[in-house]
Every structure is written in structure tokens, then in C-alpha cells.
Amino acid sequence: MVKVRRMDDTGHSCLTETSGAPTWNHNDDSDVDLDFAQSAVAPYLNQGYFLVDEAAKRLVKPGEMSNKSSYTLMPPVAGG
């Protein structure tokens, strides 16, 4: 199980699973299955988001995610 947060204009939201689909929720800070998290973050990485391992303080790829960890999706840098 892992925890994934996504930063946005209003702070952060946490990845949850609703009927097998990814949902981003501001009020639910729960853990999700590793395989589910990897598939849920992949589209965001294709949009330019960065995935940060909170404990290691480094960028990771979905295949580098591990159980019992927390991650943050950071939005692309605006204005380059």
C-alpha cells in the first residue's frame, strides 16, 4: 500500500480508489494498492508531472515505486 498526493492550485489531494477508478480527494488521506497507484500516476507523468518519493526526496518513475511509501505528484513548471 502506498500514499499518493497530487499538488494543485488548492493545495493537495490524495489518490483514492472508487469502484476501481482513481479519484482525487481533498478529505481522504488513505493508502492504495501499489499496482493501482502506478497505473493511476502514469497519465499525469505523460502530461509533464513529476513524481517525488517523499522519504528519499528524489524523482522516481512509476516502476520505482515501492510499498509502504508516500509520493507527491508535482505539476509541470509553468513558464519554463
Biopython code that builds the backbone (N, CA, C, O; Angstrom):
import numpy as np
from Bio.PDB.StructureBuilder import StructureBuilder

atoms = [
    (1, "MET", "N", (0.849, -1.176, 0.000)),
    (1, "MET", "CA", (0.000, 0.000, 0.000)),
    (1, "MET", "C", (0.893, 1.237, 0.000)),
    (1, "MET", "O", (1.925, 1.284, 0.669)),
    (2, "VAL", "N", (0.465, 2.240, -0.772)),
    (2, "VAL", "CA", (1.202, 3.491, -0.868)),
    (2, "VAL", "C", (0.237, 4.662, -0.748)),
    (2, "VAL", "O", (-0.974, 4.508, -0.910)),
    (3, "LYS", "N", (0.790, 5.822, -0.464)),
    (3, "LYS", "CA", (0.017, 7.052, -0.398)),
    (3, "LYS", "C", (0.530, 7.953, -1.517)),
    (3, "LYS", "O", (1.738, 8.149, -1.657)),
    (4, "VAL", "N", (-0.389, 8.503, -2.313)),
    (4, "VAL", "CA", (-0.006, 9.403, -3.402)),
    (4, "VAL", "C", (-0.807, 10.687, -3.271)),
    (4, "VAL", "O", (-2.037, 10.671, -3.216)),
    (5, "ARG", "N", (-0.079, 11.806, -3.221)),
    (5, "ARG", "CA", (-0.717, 13.122, -3.186)),
    (5, "ARG", "C", (-0.441, 13.822, -4.509)),
    (5, "ARG", "O", (0.590, 13.596, -5.142)),
    (6, "ARG", "N", (-1.369, 14.669, -4.916)),
    (6, "ARG", "CA", (-1.190, 15.474, -6.129)),
    (6, "ARG", "C", (-1.320, 16.940, -5.750)),
    (6, "ARG", "O", (-2.338, 17.357, -5.198)),
    (7, "MET", "N", (-0.306, 17.706, -6.040)),
    (7, "MET", "CA", (-0.353, 19.140, -5.759)),
    (7, "MET", "C", (-1.150, 19.822, -6.870)),
    (7, "MET", "O", (-1.049, 19.458, -8.042)),
    (8, "ASP", "N", (-1.954, 20.829, -6.471)),
    (8, "ASP", "CA", (-2.715, 21.608, -7.437)),
    (8, "ASP", "C", (-2.917, 23.014, -6.882)),
    (8, "ASP", "O", (-2.305, 23.381, -5.879)),
    (9, "ASP", "N", (-3.760, 23.788, -7.520)),
    (9, "ASP", "CA", (-3.964, 25.187, -7.131)),
    (9, "ASP", "C", (-4.540, 25.354, -5.734)),
    (9, "ASP", "O", (-4.373, 26.410, -5.122)),
    (10, "THR", "N", (-5.207, 24.343, -5.222)),
    (10, "THR", "CA", (-5.869, 24.453, -3.916)),
    (10, "THR", "C", (-5.123, 23.686, -2.821)),
    (10, "THR", "O", (-5.685, 23.447, -1.753)),
    (11, "GLY", "N", (-3.905, 23.307, -3.061)),
    (11, "GLY", "CA", (-3.140, 22.547, -2.069)),
    (11, "GLY", "C", (-2.840, 21.166, -2.605)),
    (11, "GLY", "O", (-2.194, 21.023, -3.643)),
    (12, "HIS", "N", (-3.307, 20.143, -1.899)),
    (12, "HIS", "CA", (-3.074, 18.783, -2.389)),
    (12, "HIS", "C", (-4.340, 17.941, -2.240)),
    (12, "HIS", "O", (-5.196, 18.204, -1.396)),
    (13, "SER", "N", (-4.424, 16.932, -3.082)),
    (13, "SER", "CA", (-5.481, 15.941, -2.978)),
    (13, "SER", "C", (-4.808, 14.580, -2.930)),
    (13, "SER", "O", (-3.674, 14.430, -3.386)),
    (14, "CYS", "N", (-5.491, 13.600, -2.388)),
    (14, "CYS", "CA", (-4.916, 12.274, -2.200)),
    (14, "CYS", "C", (-5.621, 11.274, -3.107)),
    (14, "CYS", "O", (-6.840, 11.319, -3.273)),
    (15, "LEU", "N", (-4.838, 10.372, -3.691)),
    (15, "LEU", "CA", (-5.379, 9.335, -4.559)),
    (15, "LEU", "C", (-6.169, 8.328, -3.741)),
    (15, "LEU", "O", (-5.680, 7.787, -2.749)),
    (16, "THR", "N", (-7.401, 8.085, -4.175)),
    (16, "THR", "CA", (-8.239, 7.050, -3.583)),
    (16, "THR", "C", (-8.806, 6.209, -4.721)),
    (16, "THR", "O", (-8.740, 6.599, -5.886)),
    (17, "GLU", "N", (-9.358, 5.062, -4.375)),
    (17, "GLU", "CA", (-9.951, 4.174, -5.369)),
    (17, "GLU", "C", (-11.453, 4.100, -5.128)),
    (17, "GLU", "O", (-11.898, 3.744, -4.036)),
    (18, "THR", "N", (-12.231, 4.439, -6.152)),
    (18, "THR", "CA", (-13.683, 4.389, -6.065)),
    (18, "THR", "C", (-14.193, 3.476, -7.174)),
    (18, "THR", "O", (-14.124, 3.826, -8.352)),
    (19, "SER", "N", (-14.698, 2.321, -6.802)),
    (19, "SER", "CA", (-15.209, 1.329, -7.760)),
    (19, "SER", "C", (-14.171, 0.993, -8.831)),
    (19, "SER", "O", (-14.509, 0.837, -10.004)),
    (20, "GLY", "N", (-12.924, 0.885, -8.425)),
    (20, "GLY", "CA", (-11.849, 0.520, -9.334)),
    (20, "GLY", "C", (-11.275, 1.662, -10.141)),
    (20, "GLY", "O", (-10.350, 1.451, -10.925)),
    (21, "ALA", "N", (-11.802, 2.879, -9.972)),
    (21, "ALA", "CA", (-11.321, 4.042, -10.720)),
    (21, "ALA", "C", (-10.567, 4.996, -9.790)),
    (21, "ALA", "O", (-10.909, 5.123, -8.614)),
    (22, "PRO", "N", (-9.537, 5.668, -10.324)),
    (22, "PRO", "CA", (-8.811, 6.638, -9.494)),
    (22, "PRO", "C", (-9.642, 7.886, -9.244)),
    (22, "PRO", "O", (-10.293, 8.406, -10.151)),
    (23, "THR", "N", (-9.613, 8.355, -8.017)),
    (23, "THR", "CA", (-10.304, 9.565, -7.609)),
    (23, "THR", "C", (-9.338, 10.383, -6.764)),
    (23, "THR", "O", (-8.593, 9.835, -5.952)),
    (24, "TRP", "N", (-9.355, 11.702, -6.960)),
    (24, "TRP", "CA", (-8.501, 12.592, -6.155)),
    (24, "TRP", "C", (-9.393, 13.293, -5.156)),
    (24, "TRP", "O", (-10.328, 13.993, -5.545)),
    (25, "ASN", "N", (-9.115, 13.114, -3.861)),
    (25, "ASN", "CA", (-9.993, 13.569, -2.798)),
    (25, "ASN", "C", (-9.221, 14.450, -1.830)),
    (25, "ASN", "O", (-8.131, 14.086, -1.389)),
    (26, "HIS", "N", (-9.781, 15.608, -1.498)),
    (26, "HIS", "CA", (-9.125, 16.526, -0.558)),
    (26, "HIS", "C", (-9.309, 16.100, 0.890)),
    (26, "HIS", "O", (-8.558, 16.548, 1.756)),
    (27, "ASN", "N", (-10.284, 15.252, 1.174)),
    (27, "ASN", "CA", (-10.610, 14.909, 2.555)),
    (27, "ASN", "C", (-10.184, 13.508, 2.967)),
    (27, "ASN", "O", (-10.289, 13.165, 4.145)),
    (28, "ASP", "N", (-9.711, 12.695, 2.043)),
    (28, "ASP", "CA", (-9.388, 11.300, 2.339)),
    (28, "ASP", "C", (-7.907, 11.070, 2.088)),
    (28, "ASP", "O", (-7.457, 11.135, 0.944)),
    (29, "ASP", "N", (-7.150, 10.805, 3.129)),
    (29, "ASP", "CA", (-5.701, 10.633, 3.034)),
    (29, "ASP", "C", (-5.357, 9.156, 3.205)),
    (29, "ASP", "O", (-4.563, 8.797, 4.074)),
    (30, "SER", "N", (-5.958, 8.298, 2.372)),
    (30, "SER", "CA", (-5.814, 6.858, 2.549)),
    (30, "SER", "C", (-4.728, 6.276, 1.652)),
    (30, "SER", "O", (-4.225, 6.943, 0.748)),
    (31, "ASP", "N", (-4.379, 5.032, 1.918)),
    (31, "ASP", "CA", (-3.411, 4.300, 1.111)),
    (31, "ASP", "C", (-4.141, 3.533, 0.019)),
    (31, "ASP", "O", (-5.308, 3.172, 0.170)),
    (32, "VAL", "N", (-3.436, 3.287, -1.091)),
    (32, "VAL", "CA", (-3.977, 2.496, -2.195)),
    (32, "VAL", "C", (-2.969, 1.413, -2.563)),
    (32, "VAL", "O", (-1.803, 1.486, -2.176)),
    (33, "ASP", "N", (-3.416, 0.421, -3.304)),
    (33, "ASP", "CA", (-2.577, -0.669, -3.770)),
    (33, "ASP", "C", (-1.473, -0.124, -4.686)),
    (33, "ASP", "O", (-1.715, 0.799, -5.464)),
    (34, "LEU", "N", (-0.279, -0.684, -4.597)),
    (34, "LEU", "CA", (0.874, -0.235, -5.377)),
    (34, "LEU", "C", (0.591, -0.295, -6.882)),
    (34, "LEU", "O", (0.847, 0.679, -7.590)),
    (35, "ASP", "N", (0.073, -1.412, -7.378)),
    (35, "ASP", "CA", (-0.201, -1.545, -8.817)),
    (35, "ASP", "C", (-1.224, -0.512, -9.285)),
    (35, "ASP", "O", (-1.087, 0.061, -10.366)),
    (36, "PHE", "N", (-2.248, -0.278, -8.467)),
    (36, "PHE", "CA", (-3.259, 0.726, -8.796)),
    (36, "PHE", "C", (-2.621, 2.110, -8.872)),
    (36, "PHE", "O", (-2.901, 2.873, -9.796)),
    (37, "ALA", "N", (-1.769, 2.434, -7.909)),
    (37, "ALA", "CA", (-1.103, 3.742, -7.882)),
    (37, "ALA", "C", (-0.226, 3.931, -9.111)),
    (37, "ALA", "O", (-0.232, 5.002, -9.718)),
    (38, "GLN", "N", (0.526, 2.902, -9.482)),
    (38, "GLN", "CA", (1.405, 3.016, -10.639)),
    (38, "GLN", "C", (0.614, 3.313, -11.908)),
    (38, "GLN", "O", (1.029, 4.140, -12.719)),
    (39, "SER", "N", (-0.522, 2.643, -12.085)),
    (39, "SER", "CA", (-1.331, 2.888, -13.281)),
    (39, "SER", "C", (-2.043, 4.242, -13.211)),
    (39, "SER", "O", (-2.284, 4.863, -14.246)),
    (40, "ALA", "N", (-2.380, 4.702, -12.010)),
    (40, "ALA", "CA", (-3.085, 5.978, -11.860)),
    (40, "ALA", "C", (-2.172, 7.177, -12.108)),
    (40, "ALA", "O", (-2.637, 8.198, -12.615)),
    (41, "VAL", "N", (-0.889, 7.083, -11.765)),
    (41, "VAL", "CA", (0.009, 8.233, -11.937)),
    (41, "VAL", "C", (0.596, 8.319, -13.347)),
    (41, "VAL", "O", (1.037, 9.394, -13.756)),
    (42, "ALA", "N", (0.613, 7.226, -14.093)),
    (42, "ALA", "CA", (1.236, 7.212, -15.428)),
    (42, "ALA", "C", (0.684, 8.304, -16.350)),
    (42, "ALA", "O", (1.476, 8.986, -17.000)),
    (43, "PRO", "N", (-0.646, 8.504, -16.437)),
    (43, "PRO", "CA", (-1.140, 9.574, -17.326)),
    (43, "PRO", "C", (-0.644, 10.966, -16.918)),
    (43, "PRO", "O", (-0.407, 11.814, -17.778)),
    (44, "TYR", "N", (-0.489, 11.198, -15.634)),
    (44, "TYR", "CA", (-0.002, 12.502, -15.169)),
    (44, "TYR", "C", (1.460, 12.706, -15.555)),
    (44, "TYR", "O", (1.858, 13.815, -15.909)),
    (45, "LEU", "N", (2.254, 11.655, -15.488)),
    (45, "LEU", "CA", (3.652, 11.761, -15.891)),
    (45, "LEU", "C", (3.744, 12.058, -17.385)),
    (45, "LEU", "O", (4.643, 12.776, -17.823)),
    (46, "ASN", "N", (2.818, 11.507, -18.166)),
    (46, "ASN", "CA", (2.779, 11.806, -19.602)),
    (46, "ASN", "C", (2.379, 13.248, -19.881)),
    (46, "ASN", "O", (2.640, 13.768, -20.966)),
    (47, "GLN", "N", (1.747, 13.899, -18.904)),
    (47, "GLN", "CA", (1.349, 15.308, -19.034)),
    (47, "GLN", "C", (2.413, 16.256, -18.477)),
    (47, "GLN", "O", (2.205, 17.469, -18.452)),
    (48, "GLY", "N", (3.548, 15.714, -18.033)),
    (48, "GLY", "CA", (4.637, 16.555, -17.552)),
    (48, "GLY", "C", (4.767, 16.665, -16.051)),
    (48, "GLY", "O", (5.646, 17.377, -15.564)),
    (49, "TYR", "N", (3.908, 15.972, -15.294)),
    (49, "TYR", "CA", (4.039, 15.974, -13.842)),
    (49, "TYR", "C", (5.311, 15.234, -13.432)),
    (49, "TYR", "O", (5.826, 14.404, -14.181)),
    (50, "PHE", "N", (5.806, 15.541, -12.245)),
    (50, "PHE", "CA", (6.956, 14.857, -11.661)),
    (50, "PHE", "C", (6.474, 14.047, -10.467)),
    (50, "PHE", "O", (5.608, 14.510, -9.724)),
    (51, "LEU", "N", (7.015, 12.848, -10.264)),
    (51, "LEU", "CA", (6.667, 12.009, -9.121)),
    (51, "LEU", "C", (7.838, 12.024, -8.148)),
    (51, "LEU", "O", (8.951, 11.628, -8.493)),
    (52, "VAL", "N", (7.572, 12.489, -6.917)),
    (52, "VAL", "CA", (8.622, 12.637, -5.912)),
    (52, "VAL", "C", (8.398, 11.638, -4.786)),
    (52, "VAL", "O", (7.303, 11.560, -4.228)),
    (53, "ASP", "N", (9.433, 10.874, -4.453)),
    (53, "ASP", "CA", (9.420, 9.996, -3.280)),
    (53, "ASP", "C", (9.632, 10.901, -2.074)),
    (53, "ASP", "O", (10.689, 11.519, -1.952)),
    (54, "GLU", "N", (8.653, 10.992, -1.185)),
    (54, "GLU", "CA", (8.718, 11.936, -0.070)),
    (54, "GLU", "C", (9.843, 11.616, 0.916)),
    (54, "GLU", "O", (10.449, 12.535, 1.466)),
    (55, "ALA", "N", (10.133, 10.341, 1.151)),
    (55, "ALA", "CA", (11.182, 9.975, 2.109)),
    (55, "ALA", "C", (12.569, 10.196, 1.520)),
    (55, "ALA", "O", (13.455, 10.722, 2.194)),
    (56, "ALA", "N", (12.760, 9.797, 0.266)),
    (56, "ALA", "CA", (14.079, 9.902, -0.368)),
    (56, "ALA", "C", (14.325, 11.292, -0.954)),
    (56, "ALA", "O", (15.464, 11.630, -1.276)),
    (57, "LYS", "N", (13.276, 12.099, -1.096)),
    (57, "LYS", "CA", (13.378, 13.446, -1.665)),
    (57, "LYS", "C", (14.017, 13.415, -3.048)),
    (57, "LYS", "O", (14.924, 14.190, -3.353)),
    (58, "ARG", "N", (13.509, 12.478, -3.893)),
    (58, "ARG", "CA", (14.044, 12.385, -5.256)),
    (58, "ARG", "C", (12.926, 12.024, -6.224)),
    (58, "ARG", "O", (11.890, 11.485, -5.833)),
    (59, "LEU", "N", (13.158, 12.333, -7.492)),
    (59, "LEU", "CA", (12.208, 11.971, -8.537)),
    (59, "LEU", "C", (12.274, 10.480, -8.788)),
    (59, "LEU", "O", (13.353, 9.888, -8.755)),
    (60, "VAL", "N", (11.118, 9.864, -9.041)),
    (60, "VAL", "CA", (11.055, 8.437, -9.354)),
    (60, "VAL", "C", (10.122, 8.220, -10.534)),
    (60, "VAL", "O", (9.308, 9.081, -10.869)),
    (61, "LYS", "N", (10.253, 7.052, -11.157)),
    (61, "LYS", "CA", (9.350, 6.601, -12.214)),
    (61, "LYS", "C", (8.353, 5.640, -11.574)),
    (61, "LYS", "O", (8.631, 5.098, -10.504)),
    (62, "PRO", "N", (7.191, 5.414, -12.204)),
    (62, "PRO", "CA", (6.213, 4.509, -11.603)),
    (62, "PRO", "C", (6.791, 3.143, -11.245)),
    (62, "PRO", "O", (6.442, 2.585, -10.205)),
    (63, "GLY", "N", (7.666, 2.595, -12.087)),
    (63, "GLY", "CA", (8.258, 1.285, -11.819)),
    (63, "GLY", "C", (9.190, 1.277, -10.626)),
    (63, "GLY", "O", (9.547, 0.208, -10.131)),
    (64, "GLU", "N", (9.591, 2.451, -10.152)),
    (64, "GLU", "CA", (10.481, 2.557, -8.986)),
    (64, "GLU", "C", (9.716, 2.740, -7.680)),
    (64, "GLU", "O", (10.321, 2.811, -6.610)),
    (65, "MET", "N", (8.389, 2.817, -7.761)),
    (65, "MET", "CA", (7.586, 2.972, -6.548)),
    (65, "MET", "C", (7.649, 1.689, -5.735)),
    (65, "MET", "O", (7.747, 0.596, -6.292)),
    (66, "SER", "N", (7.593, 1.827, -4.406)),
    (66, "SER", "CA", (7.623, 0.650, -3.544)),
    (66, "SER", "C", (6.550, 0.768, -2.461)),
    (66, "SER", "O", (6.104, 1.865, -2.125)),
    (67, "ASN", "N", (6.149, -0.379, -1.924)),
    (67, "ASN", "CA", (5.135, -0.411, -0.878)),
    (67, "ASN", "C", (5.586, 0.348, 0.358)),
    (67, "ASN", "O", (6.778, 0.535, 0.600)),
    (68, "LYS", "N", (4.602, 0.778, 1.130)),
    (68, "LYS", "CA", (4.807, 1.482, 2.394)),
    (68, "LYS", "C", (5.561, 2.794, 2.208)),
    (68, "LYS", "O", (6.324, 3.208, 3.080)),
    (69, "SER", "N", (5.342, 3.445, 1.067)),
    (69, "SER", "CA", (5.982, 4.722, 0.781)),
    (69, "SER", "C", (4.927, 5.770, 0.458)),
    (69, "SER", "O", (3.765, 5.452, 0.206)),
    (70, "SER", "N", (5.361, 7.027, 0.473)),
    (70, "SER", "CA", (4.483, 8.146, 0.128)),
    (70, "SER", "C", (5.111, 8.921, -1.027)),
    (70, "SER", "O", (6.327, 9.102, -1.090)),
    (71, "TYR", "N", (4.251, 9.373, -1.937)),
    (71, "TYR", "CA", (4.709, 10.069, -3.131)),
    (71, "TYR", "C", (3.865, 11.316, -3.353)),
    (71, "TYR", "O", (2.711, 11.388, -2.932)),
    (72, "THR", "N", (4.463, 12.298, -4.025)),
    (72, "THR", "CA", (3.752, 13.504, -4.401)),
    (72, "THR", "C", (3.915, 13.740, -5.885)),
    (72, "THR", "O", (5.028, 13.728, -6.410)),
    (73, "LEU", "N", (2.783, 13.958, -6.567)),
    (73, "LEU", "CA", (2.804, 14.371, -7.973)),
    (73, "LEU", "C", (2.886, 15.884, -8.013)),
    (73, "LEU", "O", (2.006, 16.578, -7.505)),
    (74, "MET", "N", (3.953, 16.392, -8.621)),
    (74, "MET", "CA", (4.157, 17.825, -8.734)),
    (74, "MET", "C", (3.813, 18.258, -10.154)),
    (74, "MET", "O", (4.241, 17.607, -11.107)),
    (75, "PRO", "N", (3.051, 19.339, -10.322)),
    (75, "PRO", "CA", (2.656, 19.770, -11.662)),
    (75, "PRO", "C", (3.854, 20.281, -12.465)),
    (75, "PRO", "O", (4.889, 20.636, -11.901)),
    (76, "PRO", "N", (3.696, 20.312, -13.787)),
    (76, "PRO", "CA", (4.774, 20.842, -14.628)),
    (76, "PRO", "C", (5.079, 22.296, -14.261)),
    (76, "PRO", "O", (4.207, 23.029, -13.793)),
    (77, "VAL", "N", (6.303, 22.686, -14.477)),
    (77, "VAL", "CA", (6.702, 24.061, -14.204)),
    (77, "VAL", "C", (6.129, 24.959, -15.292)),
    (77, "VAL", "O", (6.351, 24.727, -16.480)),
    (78, "ALA", "N", (5.398, 25.976, -14.882)),
    (78, "ALA", "CA", (4.797, 26.911, -15.844)),
    (78, "ALA", "C", (5.824, 27.963, -16.251)),
    (78, "ALA", "O", (6.567, 28.469, -15.410)),
    (79, "GLY", "N", (5.864, 28.279, -17.494)),
    (79, "GLY", "CA", (6.744, 29.336, -17.973)),
    (79, "GLY", "C", (8.174, 28.921, -18.196)),
    (79, "GLY", "O", (9.020, 29.749, -18.536)),
    (80, "GLY", "N", (8.465, 27.605, -18.001)),
    (80, "GLY", "CA", (9.750, 27.013, -18.305)),
    (80, "GLY", "C", (10.905, 27.640, -17.696)),
    (80, "GLY", "O", (12.033, 27.194, -17.906)),
]
sb = StructureBuilder()
sb.init_structure("model")
sb.init_model(0)
sb.init_chain("A")
sb.init_seg("    ")
for serial, (resi, resn, name, xyz) in enumerate(atoms, 1):
    if name == "N":
        sb.init_residue(resn, " ", resi, " ")
    sb.init_atom(name, np.array(xyz, "f"), 0.0, 1.0, " ", f" {name:<3s}", serial, name[0])
structure = sb.get_structure()
